[in-house]
Amino acid sequence: MEAGYLTLTPAESWKLPASQHWVPALRGSIWGRLLALRLTGTPRPSLTEFRLFSHWFRELGFRDKVRSFVGVLKRLRTRKLKARQELVSFDRQEFIANQQDGESA
C-alpha cells in the first residue's frame, strides 16, 4: 500500500457475501462429509465454530445432502482409507543427502 500498488477503499458489508454465494452450500456439504466420517469411526477434524449443520439443512437440496454423505462412504471403501496405514518415519538429513546425490549423478 505504501508503495502505491494497492488502493484500499471502504466497501458495503453486503459485497463480500454476494461475491461468495457458494460458501454456505460448501459448508453444508462439509457437514455431510464429517457425518459420514463420524459414523464410520474415521478420524475427522472438529469444526464446531462454523455452524455447518445449519448450512447443510438450509442451503442444500435433498440430492446434494445425499451426495455429500454417500460420496465419502464410496471413497472410504474404494480407496481403502479406513484400513490401517503404516507410518514411515522421515529423516530430514537422509532426505537432503539423497537429493544431493541425485543432483551430482
C-alpha distance (Angstrom), angle and dihedral (degrees) to the residues before:
residue distance angle dihedral
M1 . . .
E2 3.76 . .
A3 3.80 90.9 .
G4 3.80 90.2 54.4
Y5 3.81 98.3 -114.6
L6 3.80 93.5 117.0
T7 3.76 130.5 42.8
L8 3.79 117.5 -163.0
T9 3.77 122.4 -155.5
P10 3.81 128.6 175.4
A11 3.80 115.0 -103.5
E12 3.78 134.6 -161.6
S13 3.80 116.8 -95.7
W14 3.83 93.9 -118.8
K15 3.81 94.5 63.4
L16 3.80 98.6 76.0
P17 3.84 97.1 52.1
A18 3.81 89.6 43.0
S19 3.80 91.6 53.4
Q20 3.82 92.7 48.6
H21 3.80 101.6 42.2
W22 3.82 91.3 148.4
V23 3.83 96.1 62.7
P24 3.85 98.5 86.6
A25 3.81 92.0 51.6
L26 3.80 90.5 47.4
R27 3.80 91.0 51.6
G28 3.78 89.5 49.2
S29 3.78 92.8 53.1
I30 3.80 89.3 50.8
W31 3.81 90.0 59.0
G32 3.81 90.8 54.6
R33 3.79 90.3 50.7
L34 3.79 92.8 49.1
L35 3.80 90.2 49.4
A36 3.79 90.9 54.9
L37 3.80 90.9 49.3
R38 3.80 91.2 48.6
L39 3.81 94.1 50.3
T40 3.82 91.7 50.2
G41 3.80 93.3 47.5
T42 3.79 92.9 -117.5
P43 3.82 116.4 148.9
R44 3.79 112.0 -100.5
P45 3.80 138.3 174.5
S46 3.78 121.4 -99.4
L47 3.79 109.1 -121.6
T48 3.80 101.5 168.3
E49 3.80 96.4 141.2
F50 3.82 94.6 67.0
R51 3.85 99.4 64.4
L52 3.80 89.6 -131.9
F53 3.81 96.1 169.1
S54 3.80 93.7 60.2
H55 3.81 89.7 51.8
W56 3.81 90.6 47.6
F57 3.79 91.9 49.6
R58 3.83 97.7 44.2
E59 3.80 106.4 29.1
L60 3.81 105.2 40.8
G61 3.76 128.0 69.6
F62 3.79 121.1 -134.7
R63 3.81 93.4 -94.5
D64 3.81 93.4 51.5
K65 3.81 91.3 47.0
V66 3.79 90.7 54.6
R67 3.80 92.7 44.3
S68 3.81 93.3 52.0
F69 3.80 89.7 53.3
V70 3.81 102.3 38.0
G71 3.80 94.5 42.9
V72 3.79 91.3 64.1
L73 3.79 92.1 47.4
K74 3.81 90.0 53.0
R75 3.79 92.4 48.6
L76 3.79 92.2 48.8
R77 3.79 90.9 52.7
T78 3.81 100.7 41.0
R79 3.79 96.5 42.8
K80 3.80 94.0 38.3
L81 3.78 89.9 -128.8
K82 3.80 91.7 155.2
A83 3.80 92.2 61.1
R84 3.79 118.2 97.2
Q85 3.78 112.9 -94.6
E86 3.78 124.0 -149.8
L87 3.77 112.3 -119.5
V88 3.77 114.0 -134.9
S89 3.78 116.5 -154.0
F90 3.77 117.6 -125.5
D91 3.78 119.6 -137.9
R92 3.78 108.0 -164.9
Q93 3.81 95.3 -164.1
E94 3.82 91.6 51.4
F95 3.79 90.4 48.5
I96 3.82 92.4 51.8
A97 3.82 91.2 47.4
N98 3.81 91.0 51.4
Q99 3.80 90.8 48.9
Q100 3.79 91.5 51.5
D101 3.82 91.8 47.6
G102 3.81 89.7 52.6
E103 3.81 92.1 52.6
S104 3.80 94.2 51.5
A105 3.82 94.1 49.7
